């Protein structure tokens, strides 16, 4: 199902690099914005250089669709896992809090 809130915010942004540590995936975009996602399994796909077209989510599957026709599936820690996006200045652009996760974003 298309994420109608996040898609218009990040569509057109290009992934600069990703980093994962302790169940937290960090995606940095070429405009300096950073998206953090609590993951349920390690994310190993190489998505640097790809431009986001859309975001889809169904239960614990969070998919990034790219302009080149490819997709990357990210397994969330839980169905309501947190996703947070801040712009280059650190201003919050999007936040979807986890229902019962006691782990805060860093």
C-alpha positions in Angstrom: 0.0 0.0 0.0 1.4 3.4 -1.0 2.5 5.5 2.0 0.7 8.7 1.0 2.3 10.8 3.7 6.0 9.9 3.2 6.0 9.4 -0.6 5.5 13.1 -1.6 8.2 14.1 0.9 11.0 11.9 -0.3 10.0 11.3 -4.0 12.8 12.6 -6.2 15.6 12.3 -3.5 18.6 10.3 -4.4 20.2 8.0 -1.8 23.8 9.0 -1.0 24.6 6.1 1.3 23.2 3.8 4.0 24.5 2.7 7.4 23.1 0.1 9.7 23.9 -0.4 13.4 22.0 -2.2 16.2 18.7 -2.5 14.3 18.7 1.1 13.1 19.0 1.8 9.3 20.1 5.2 8.4 19.6 6.4 4.8 21.3 9.7 3.9 20.0 11.5 0.7 22.1 13.7 -1.6 20.2 16.8 -0.2 21.6 16.1 3.2 18.4 14.8 4.7 18.5 11.6 6.8 15.8 8.9 7.3 16.1 6.5 10.2 14.2 3.2 10.3 14.1 0.6 13.1 14.6 -2.7 11.3 13.7 -6.3 12.2 16.5 -7.8 10.0 19.7 -6.5 8.6 19.4 -4.5 5.4 22.0 -5.5 2.9 20.8 -4.1 -0.4 23.0 -1.5 -2.2 20.7 1.5 -3.0 23.3 4.3 -3.2 22.7 6.4 -6.3 19.1 5.4 -6.7 16.3 8.1 -6.8 13.2 7.4 -4.8 9.9 7.2 -6.7 7.5 6.0 -4.0 7.3 4.4 -0.6 5.0 1.4 0.1 4.2 -0.4 3.4 2.3 -3.5 4.3 2.6 -4.8 7.8 6.4 -5.1 8.5 7.5 -4.7 4.9 8.6 -1.2 4.0 9.4 -0.8 0.3 11.3 1.9 -1.4 10.5 2.1 -5.1 13.1 3.8 -7.3 12.9 5.7 -10.6 14.9 3.0 -12.4 12.1 0.5 -11.7 13.9 -1.4 -8.9 12.7 -1.7 -5.3 14.3 -2.4 -1.9 12.4 -4.2 0.8 13.2 -3.2 4.4 11.8 -5.4 7.2 10.6 -3.2 10.1 11.2 -4.2 13.7 7.4 -4.3 14.1 4.4 -3.3 12.1 4.3 0.2 13.7 8.1 0.6 13.7 9.3 4.2 13.7 10.4 6.0 10.7 11.9 9.4 11.1 13.1 11.9 8.5 15.0 15.1 9.1 16.2 17.6 6.5 19.8 18.8 6.2 19.3 21.4 8.9 18.0 18.8 11.3 14.3 19.9 11.1 11.8 17.0 11.4 10.0 16.4 8.1 8.3 13.0 9.0 7.8 10.9 12.0 5.8 7.7 12.4 6.3 6.6 16.1 6.4 2.9 17.1 3.5 1.9 19.3 5.4 0.1 22.0 9.1 0.5 21.2 11.1 1.8 24.2 14.1 2.5 21.9 14.4 6.1 20.9 16.1 7.4 17.8 19.6 8.7 18.3 
